[in-house]
Amino acid sequence: MDQKNEFHIIKDLASTKFHKNIPLYQSDIPDYLSKFSGRPYGGQCWFLDDSCDLIDSEFFNRHSSYVHFKMKGQEFVIFGVYMPFYNNKHKNESVALYETTLSILIAHMKIFKDKNIPIFIIGDFNADPFRPTCQKSSNLNKLDKILCNFIHDNDLVLID
């Protein structure tokens, strides 16, 4: 299966007959392992049970995706993230990619907020909003402050 189809396989769940507990897609990790040592990092997956009606989903990139579904008459949206990490060797690129990924989330969150659909964001942010950010340290993770601002600016409730 090509990469485009791999990222959008979940879209087929709403319209395709499938058997429970049988994978619709198997990753190419065995191929990857033969070329490199170790497993690739990252990745996202969504599992919905029969009580959920899938409305829409999208994998924006390797760092973020969402699933929009209805359960017992109520619509919900869950954004899943596996955010880029802060790379000391490529600081500017790390920050730019992190901010770009959050911008994608913000744009899509607005669509659902305007419709009063509850939003949840789950996953690995690769930042710690509780880490002291006022320290003067060259090793300070600059993504911590970006995440704190994202939480504040979007009026989100942090559950750790």
C-alpha positions in Angstrom: 0.0 0.0 0.0 1.4 3.4 -0.9 2.1 6.1 1.7 -0.9 8.2 0.7 -3.3 5.3 1.3 -1.5 4.3 4.5 -2.3 7.8 6.0 -5.9 7.7 4.9 -6.9 4.1 5.6 -9.1 5.1 8.5 -11.4 7.1 6.0 -12.4 3.7 4.6 -13.8 2.5 7.9 -17.0 4.4 7.5 -17.8 3.0 4.1 -16.1 -0.4 4.0 -17.3 -3.7 5.3 -14.6 -5.2 7.6 -14.2 -7.9 10.0 -13.5 -7.2 13.7 -10.0 -8.0 15.0 -8.6 -8.4 11.5 -6.1 -5.7 10.5 -7.0 -3.6 7.5 -3.4 -2.6 7.0 -0.1 -3.9 8.2 2.8 -1.5 8.4 6.1 -2.0 6.6 8.1 -2.1 9.8 9.7 -5.5 8.9 11.0 -3.8 5.7 12.2 -0.8 7.7 14.0 -3.0 10.3 16.0 -4.8 7.6 17.4 -1.4 6.4 18.0 0.3 9.7 18.5 -0.7 13.3 15.7 -0.1 15.8 12.1 0.8 15.2 11.0 4.1 13.7 9.6 6.6 16.2 6.3 8.3 16.1 3.0 7.1 14.7 -0.7 7.4 15.4 -3.6 5.1 15.4 -7.3 5.4 16.1 -9.6 2.7 17.5 -13.3 3.3 17.7 -15.8 0.8 19.0 -19.3 0.1 17.6 -20.9 2.7 19.7 -19.2 5.4 17.7 -20.3 6.6 14.3 -17.3 7.9 12.3 -18.0 11.2 10.7 -14.6 12.2 9.4 -10.9 11.8 10.1 -7.7 13.1 8.7 -4.0 12.5 9.1 -2.5 15.9 8.5 1.1 14.7 8.7 3.2 12.4 10.8 2.7 14.6 13.9 -1.1 15.2 14.0 -4.4 13.8 13.0 -8.0 13.9 14.1 -11.1 11.8 14.3 -14.6 13.3 14.3 -17.3 10.9 15.6 -20.8 10.8 17.1 -21.6 8.7 20.2 -25.1 8.5 21.7 -26.2 11.5 19.6 -23.3 13.8 20.7 -20.5 14.8 18.3 -16.8 14.8 19.5 -13.5 15.6 17.9 -10.2 14.1 19.2 -7.0 15.4 17.9 -4.0 13.1 18.3 -0.5 14.4 18.3 3.0 13.0 18.3 4.8 16.4 18.3 8.3 16.9 17.0 11.0 16.9 19.7 13.4 19.8 20.4 16.6 19.0 18.6 19.6 21.0 20.0 21.5 20.5 16.8 18.7 21.9 14.7 17.0 24.4 17.1 15.4 26.7 14.5 14.0 23.8 12.4 12.6 22.1 15.5 10.8 25.2 16.7 9.5 26.0 13.2 8.1 22.4 12.8 6.5 22.5 16.2 4.9 25.8 15.6 3.7 24.7 12.1 2.1 21.6 13.6 0.3 23.6 16.3 -0.9 26.1 13.6 -2.5 23.2 11.7 -4.2 22.1 14.9 -5.4 25.7 15.7 -6.9 26.1 12.2 -8.9 22.8 12.5 -9.9 23.4 16.1 -11.6 26.6 15.1 -13.8 24.8 12.6 -15.2 22.6 15.4 -15.2 25.2 18.1 -17.4 27.4 15.8 -19.9 24.4 15.7 -19.7 24.0 19.5 -18.4 20.4 19.1 -16.3 19.4 22.1 -12.6 19.0 21.4 -10.0 16.8 23.0 -6.3 16.8 22.2 -4.3 13.8 23.3 -0.8 12.5 22.7 2.8 13.3 23.1 3.6 17.0 23.0 7.4 16.4 23.6 7.2 19.4 25.9 6.5 19.9 29.6 4.3 22.8 30.7 5.3 22.2 34.3 9.1 22.5 33.7 10.5 25.8 35.0 10.7 28.0 31.9 12.3 31.0 33.6 15.7 29.3 34.0 18.6 30.8 32.0 19.9 27.6 30.5 21.2 26.8 27.0 19.6 23.4 27.4 16.1 24.7 28.1 13.5 23.1 25.9 12.0 26.1 24.0 8.9 24.0 23.2 7.8 24.2 26.8 6.9 27.9 26.5 5.3 27.4 23.1 3.1 24.7 24.5 2.2 26.9 27.5 1.2 29.7 25.2 -0.8 27.3 23.0 -2.8 26.1 26.1 -3.4 29.7 27.3 -4.2 31.2 23.9 -6.7 28.5 23.0 -8.4 28.5 26.5 -7.6 24.8 27.0 -7.7 22.8 30.2 -4.6 20.8 30.8 -5.0 17.3 32.3 -1.7 15.7 33.0 
